[in-house]
């Protein structure tokens, strides 16, 4: 996976977790800018979990503020997720 936001970077390696579908966790950082002045104001850190199955869509994700939530909270949430049978659909050749 490549970066998914401008001015963002992964802080650690992706960690797989047992869940209702293939899931990985990672911490990432991103630059924060003032909405009005567009001046740089610092960095913020987020926990990110995403579920995906190769050849299927969509991708499901959770973002948690890393200053508020512990990594263990993200693990507990990720491990508790279940999906219905039709949660992922086959990607068409034109997609």
N, C-alpha and C positions, 0 to 999 in steps of 0.2 A: 504494500500500500504506500502511496506517496502522500505528501502533505495535503491536507484537506482545507486549510485556511491560509490566507495570505499572512505572512509574518508569524508563522507558527512552526514549532519543531517538537519532535518527540523527545521526551526526557529519559525514557528507559525503553527496554526491549518489550515487544509484544509478549504477553503471557496468556497461554490458553487456559480456559476454565471449563469445567463440566457444566453443561447447561442443556436447555431444551433443543439447541441447535449449535453448530460450531460457533464458538465465541472466543474472542481475545480481548484482553484488557491492556491499557497503556496510559501513562501519564504524559500530558503534553503541556507546553507553554505557548502563550501567544502574546504578542505585543498589543497593548491597549492604547488607544488614542482618544482624545477628547472629541466628542461628537460635533461640537461647535467650532472649535479652533483647529482641529486635526493635529494638535500637538501630542507628542508621545508623553504618556503619563506613567508608564511602567509595564510590568508583565503580570499575567495571571496564569494560574495553573489549574488544569482540569483533569479529572479522571475520565476516561473514555472507554466504553465497552461497546463492541459491536458484534452482531450476529449476521452471518452470511453463509450461504451454501453455494458452492461452485456451480455455475450454470443456471442459477435461479436468481430471482429478484423478489422483493426489494431487500435492501440491507436495513437492519434495525439497529438503533444505537441509543445509548444513554450517556449523557454528559453530566458530571457532578463537579461542583466547585471544590477543588482540592484543599482550599483553605478552611472549608466547612466540614467536609466529609473525609473520613479515614478510608484507606485502601480496603480495609476489611469490610466496610459498608458496601463498597462497590462489588466485592466478591460475593457477599451475601445476596445482594440484589440480583447479580448475574446468575448465580446458581439457582435462584428461585423462579426464573423466567421459564415459561412453557409456551409452546406455539400450537395453534390448531393445525390440522392437516393441510389446509389451504393457505397457510401464512406465507409460503414462498411459491412463486409460480415460475414455470420454465421461461427462460429468456428466449425470445424469438430470434431467428437468424438476422432479422433487420435491426434489432436493438443494439 
